[in-house]
Amino acid sequence: MNILQINASARREGANSTRVANSIVARLHVANPGATLTVRDLAVTPHPVLDEAALGALFTPAEQRTPEQAARVALDDALIAEIQAHDTIVLGVPMYNFGVPVQFKSWIDAIARAGVTFRYTANGPEGLLKGKKVYVALARGGLYRDTANDSQVPYLKAVLGFLGLTDVHFIYAEGLAMGPEASEKGFAQAEADLQAALA
C-alpha cells in the first residue's frame, strides 16, 4: 500500500481535519505495516491558483512554452505524478464557508487535466485515476451530514468521481465548534465511520 495524505487545512498546526486524516493513516498502517506514506501539507507548500498565466501555460504546446510557462506546468505535473503513484489517498478537508479551502481547490485544479487524469469520449467523460481507494476526513464546526447545507460531499463525490476515484469513504468529525461534549462526540463519530470503512 502506497498512501498519499493531503492536508488541506490553512492551519499548519492543530487542524481538526489533519487530526482525523492522521488517525486514518495510523489505522491503515496497523492493517498494512509495510505501507509507505507521502504527506503533502498544502498549508506548508500551497499550490499556486489557476490564474490566467497558468491557463496560458497549460494551453501552450510544450515545445512552445517559455521557461516560466514550463516551470508553472511542471508544478502541476508533479502533483499529477504523485497521485498516479499512490493507490490509497487520504484527504484532510475542513469546511470553510460551506466549501473546501482554496488550497484544496488549487490542488484539484492541478490534478484535473484532460487527456491525463480524465478524457472525453464518445460516451462522455472517463476518469483515468482508477483502482485507488480514497478516504476523506471531513472536519466541520457544525452539523451538516446528510443535510441540504452539506455542499462539500456532493462536490467531492462529483469531482473525485470525474477523475475515476469512485471508491471513496467519508469520515465525518462534526460539531467541533459546539462545545467540548459535542466535539468529543464528533471525533468519536469519526472513529466509528473509520471502523465501518475498514471493516
C-alpha positions as CSV (number, residue, x, y, z in Angstrom):
1,M,0.0,0.0,0.0
2,N,1.3,3.4,-1.0
3,I,-0.5,6.2,0.9
4,L,-0.7,9.8,-0.2
5,Q,-2.0,12.1,2.6
6,I,-3.2,15.6,1.5
7,N,-3.7,18.0,4.4
8,A,-5.9,20.8,3.0
9,S,-6.4,23.0,6.1
10,A,-5.0,26.5,6.1
11,R,-3.6,25.7,9.6
12,R,-0.1,24.2,9.9
13,E,-0.8,23.1,13.5
14,G,-3.9,22.0,15.3
15,A,-6.1,21.4,12.3
16,N,-9.0,19.0,13.1
17,S,-9.1,17.7,9.6
18,T,-5.4,16.8,9.8
19,R,-6.1,15.1,13.2
20,V,-8.7,12.9,11.6
21,A,-6.5,12.3,8.5
22,N,-3.6,11.2,10.7
23,S,-6.0,8.8,12.5
24,I,-7.0,7.2,9.2
25,V,-3.3,6.8,8.2
26,A,-2.5,5.3,11.6
27,R,-5.2,2.7,11.2
28,L,-4.2,1.9,7.7
29,H,-0.6,1.4,8.9
30,V,-1.8,-1.0,11.6
31,A,-3.6,-3.1,8.9
32,N,-0.7,-2.7,6.4
33,P,2.6,-2.5,8.3
34,G,4.6,-2.2,5.2
35,A,2.7,0.7,3.8
36,T,4.6,3.8,2.6
37,L,3.4,7.3,3.3
38,T,3.8,10.6,1.4
39,V,2.4,13.7,3.1
40,R,1.6,16.9,1.2
41,D,0.6,19.7,3.6
42,L,-1.0,22.5,1.5
43,A,-0.6,25.0,4.3
44,V,3.2,24.5,4.3
45,T,3.5,24.2,0.5
46,P,0.5,25.8,-1.1
47,H,0.0,25.2,-4.8
48,P,-0.5,28.3,-6.9
49,V,-4.0,29.1,-8.0
50,L,-5.2,28.6,-11.5
51,D,-5.0,32.0,-13.0
52,E,-4.7,33.5,-16.5
53,A,-0.9,32.9,-16.7
54,A,-1.3,29.2,-15.6
55,L,-4.1,28.7,-18.2
56,G,-1.9,30.2,-20.9
57,A,0.9,27.9,-20.0
58,L,-1.3,24.8,-20.0
59,F,-2.8,25.6,-23.4
60,T,0.5,26.4,-25.0
61,P,2.1,23.4,-26.7
62,A,5.0,22.1,-24.6
63,E,7.6,22.9,-27.3
64,Q,6.4,26.5,-27.5
65,R,6.3,27.3,-23.7
66,T,8.5,30.0,-22.3
67,P,10.8,28.8,-19.4
68,E,8.3,30.5,-17.0
69,Q,5.4,28.6,-18.5
70,A,7.3,25.3,-18.5
71,A,8.1,25.8,-14.8
72,R,4.4,26.5,-14.0
73,V,3.2,23.4,-15.8
74,A,5.9,21.3,-14.1
75,L,4.3,22.2,-10.7
76,D,1.0,20.6,-11.8
77,D,2.9,17.7,-13.4
78,A,4.5,16.9,-10.0
79,L,1.1,16.7,-8.3
80,I,-0.3,14.5,-11.1
81,A,2.6,12.1,-10.9
82,E,2.3,12.0,-7.1
83,I,-1.4,10.9,-7.1
84,Q,-0.8,8.5,-10.0
85,A,2.0,6.8,-8.0
86,H,-0.2,6.0,-4.9
87,D,-3.0,3.5,-4.5
88,T,-4.5,4.9,-1.3
89,I,-5.4,8.6,-0.9
90,V,-6.3,10.3,2.4
91,L,-7.7,13.8,2.1
92,G,-8.0,16.0,5.2
93,V,-10.7,18.5,4.2
94,P,-12.2,21.1,6.6
95,M,-15.3,23.0,5.8
96,Y,-14.8,26.7,5.1
97,N,-17.9,28.7,4.5
98,F,-19.8,25.7,3.1
99,G,-16.9,24.8,0.7
100,V,-13.4,23.4,0.5
101,P,-10.3,25.5,1.3
102,V,-8.8,27.4,-1.6
103,Q,-5.6,25.3,-1.0
104,F,-7.6,22.1,-1.8
105,K,-9.3,23.7,-4.8
106,S,-5.9,24.6,-6.2
107,W,-4.8,21.0,-5.7
108,I,-7.9,19.7,-7.6
109,D,-7.3,22.2,-10.4
110,A,-3.7,21.0,-10.7
111,I,-4.5,17.3,-10.9
112,A,-7.6,17.5,-13.2
113,R,-6.1,17.6,-16.7
114,A,-7.8,16.5,-19.8
115,G,-6.1,13.6,-21.5
116,V,-4.1,12.7,-18.4
117,T,-6.4,12.2,-15.4
118,F,-9.6,12.3,-17.4
119,R,-10.6,12.2,-21.0
120,Y,-13.7,12.9,-23.1
121,T,-15.0,10.0,-25.2
122,A,-18.0,9.4,-27.5
123,N,-19.8,8.1,-24.4
124,G,-18.9,11.0,-22.2
125,P,-16.1,11.8,-19.8
126,E,-13.9,9.0,-18.4
127,G,-11.8,9.3,-15.3
128,L,-8.3,7.9,-15.6
129,L,-7.3,7.7,-11.9
130,K,-8.8,4.3,-11.4
131,G,-8.2,1.5,-8.9
132,K,-7.5,3.7,-6.0
133,K,-9.1,3.9,-2.6
134,V,-9.9,7.3,-1.1
135,Y,-10.6,8.3,2.5
136,V,-11.9,11.8,3.1
137,A,-11.5,13.2,6.6
138,L,-14.2,15.9,7.0
139,A,-14.0,18.4,9.9
140,R,-16.9,20.7,10.5
141,G,-17.8,23.2,13.3
142,G,-21.5,22.4,12.9
143,L,-23.7,19.5,12.0
144,Y,-24.2,19.2,8.2
145,R,-24.1,15.4,7.4
146,D,-27.0,14.4,5.2
147,T,-28.5,17.9,5.2
148,A,-29.1,20.3,2.3
149,N,-26.3,22.5,3.7
150,D,-23.6,19.9,3.1
151,S,-22.3,21.2,-0.2
152,Q,-18.9,19.6,0.3
153,V,-19.8,15.9,-0.1
154,P,-21.7,16.3,-3.4
155,Y,-18.9,18.4,-4.8
156,L,-16.2,15.9,-3.7
157,K,-18.2,12.9,-5.0
158,A,-18.6,14.6,-8.3
159,V,-15.0,15.9,-8.8
160,L,-13.3,12.7,-7.5
161,G,-15.7,10.5,-9.5
162,F,-15.0,12.6,-12.6
163,L,-11.3,11.7,-12.2
164,G,-12.0,8.0,-11.8
165,L,-11.8,8.0,-8.0
166,T,-15.0,6.2,-7.2
167,D,-14.1,4.1,-4.2
168,V,-14.5,6.9,-1.7
169,H,-15.1,6.7,2.1
170,F,-16.2,9.8,4.0
171,I,-15.2,10.1,7.6
172,Y,-17.1,12.8,9.5
173,A,-16.0,14.8,12.5
174,E,-18.8,17.3,13.1
175,G,-20.0,19.7,15.8
176,L,-16.4,20.6,16.7
177,A,-17.3,24.2,17.4
178,M,-20.3,23.4,19.5
179,G,-18.6,22.8,22.9
180,P,-16.4,20.2,24.4
181,E,-19.1,17.5,24.7
182,A,-20.2,17.9,21.0
183,S,-16.5,18.0,19.9
184,E,-15.8,14.7,21.7
185,K,-18.9,13.2,20.2
186,G,-17.7,14.4,16.7
187,F,-14.3,12.7,17.0
188,A,-16.0,9.6,18.3
189,Q,-18.2,9.5,15.2
190,A,-15.2,9.9,13.0
191,E,-13.7,6.8,14.7
192,A,-16.9,4.9,14.1
193,D,-17.0,5.9,10.5
194,L,-13.4,4.8,10.0
195,Q,-14.1,1.5,11.7
196,A,-17.0,0.9,9.3
197,A,-14.9,1.9,6.3
198,L,-12.1,-0.5,7.2
199,A,-14.4,-3.4,8.1
